[in-house]
Amino acid sequence: MKKLQLSFAIFLLFLGFSACKKTSEGEQTKWKSTQMQAETLKKDFPAFASVIDTKMKEATSKWEAAQKVSNEEEKIKALAEVNSSFNTGFFHDLGFVKMKKESVEKKLKELSGKKVKKAALSQVNNAIKDADAVLVEVNSLMNSSVSSVSDADTKAKDAQSKLTNVETKLKNAIKKAK
């Protein structure tokens, strides 16, 4: 029985490694997804449009060069490198800002509809007040002009951090309000 389990575990491990092998087609799919994400981010965060366009222009240049590589393994590696450049910095963080903002707004709505125990009233009111203030601050930050990639990185990271902190306060307030 143990041999069967071990054989099955090895099979799953092998299957996992082979399923993770990068392909040119897989990288093409990621690239198309990145292009769509860039358009969505420009609509959601118009102040960031110019730095998104700059990043996409640079990446497109690298992408086109990678497409011309004749060795398939090297080509895949170069394509993957272009795609992975979007996993950090403002481009990556803006997606989280959008997600966290929606989460905070949802939690605010949830908290507003709850009956609150008297003992938790102060904490709940403070969490609501803080969340409202952070949403105003983040909206202002995300709508202010962005002068560079470094500026975009700083603003997106700052907004993400503020939203994450207030989201935690809201979660705790929701627990207390029960």
N, C-alpha and C positions, 0 to 999 in steps of 0.2 A: 504494500500500500504506500509506504514512504517513497519507494522508487517511482511509483506512478505520480505522486504529488511533486516530487523533485523534477521529473521529466516534464510535467505540465508547467511548472514554474519556469523552467528553462525555456520551454516553448513560448510562453507568454513574454518572457524577457526578450527572446529573439524576435518575436513578432513586434514588440514595442520598438526595438531598435530599427527594424526594417521599415516600420510605419513612419518613423521620424526622419528617414532619409530625405534630404532636400532634393527637389527636382526643379528643373527649369519651369515647368508648368505651375508648380506650387508657388514659386517665386513670382511668376507672372500674375497669379491670382492675388497674392499679397500686395503687389504693386498697384493693381487696379483698385483694390480695397483702400490702399493708402491715398490714391488719387481722389476717390469718393469721399474719404474722411477729410481730406484737405478742403474740399468744396463745402462740406457740412460745417467744418470749423470756421471757415471764412464767413458763412452765413450767421453762425451762432456768435462769433466774436469778430465783428467787422474791423475793430481797431487793430487786430492782429493780421489782417489780410495781406498787407505788404510783406511782412516777415514770412508768412506762410508761402506766399508766391516766390519769395527769394529762396526759401528752403526747397521748394518743389523744383524751381529752375535749376538749382545746383544738383539736386538729386536726379533730375531728368538727364542732365548732361552726363553724370556718372552712369546712369542706367543705360543710356545709348552706347556709351563706351563698353560697358559690360556685355551688352548684346552682341558686340562684334568679336568677342573672344572666341576663338575657334575650339579650344580644348573645353569639352563639356563640363568637366569637374571644376576647372578654373572659372568658367562662365557662371556656374551655379554659385560658387563662392563669392564672386563679385556681385552678382544680383542680390544674394542674401545680405551682403554687407550694406548695400544701398537700403534694402528694406529694414535692416536692423537699426539704421541711423534714425529711424522714427520712433524707436522704443525709449528714447530719453528726451529730456529737455521739454521746452514749452509745447511742442506738438503732442507729446505723450500726456503732459500734465493738463492740457486744455480739456481732453476727454474726461479726465477725472474731475476737473472743476465743474463741468456740466453735470456729471453724475452726482457729485456731492451737493451741488446747488439744488438739484431736483429732490434729493433725499432730505435735505434740510427743509425745503418747502413742504414736502409730504409730512414730515414729522411735526412741523408747525401746525399744519392743518389737523393732524391727528390729536395733538395736544390741545388745540383750541376746542375740540369737541368733547373733551373728557371732563367729567366731574372730578374735582380735585379735593383731596382730603385737606383739612385745614392745616395740618402739620407740614404738608408739602407745598402749600400755596406760595410761599416766598420763593422756594427753589424753582417752581414752575414759572412764576412770573419773571424771575431773573433770566431763566433760560429763554423764554419767549422774547424778552427785551434784548438780550444779547444776540439772539438769532436774527431778529429784525435789523439790528444795527450792522451785523456782519453782512447780511444780504445787501443792504444799501452800500456798504463799503466795497464789497466785492463787485457789485454792479458798476460802481464808479471806477474801480480799478480796471475792470475788464473793458470799459468803454473809453478809458483815457488813451491818448495816442501812444503808440509803441514805436520807439525810435531805432531799436536794434534787436538782434537775436538775444543778446544778453539781457536787455530790458524785458523782452518777452518771457525769457526763462524766469527772471526774478518775479515778475507780476503773476505768472501762472503758478509758480511754486508758493508764493505768498497767499494767493487766493485759495489754493488747495489746502494749505495749512490752516487758515482761518476757518474754512468750511468744515474741515475735519474736526477741529476743536469744538466748534459750536454744535456739530452733529452729535458728538459725545455728550455734551451738556444736555441736549434735547433727549437723547436716549435715556440718560439717568433721570431726567425729569419725568419722562413717560413712565418709567418703572415706579417712581415715587408716587405718581398720580393714581396708580392702580389701587 
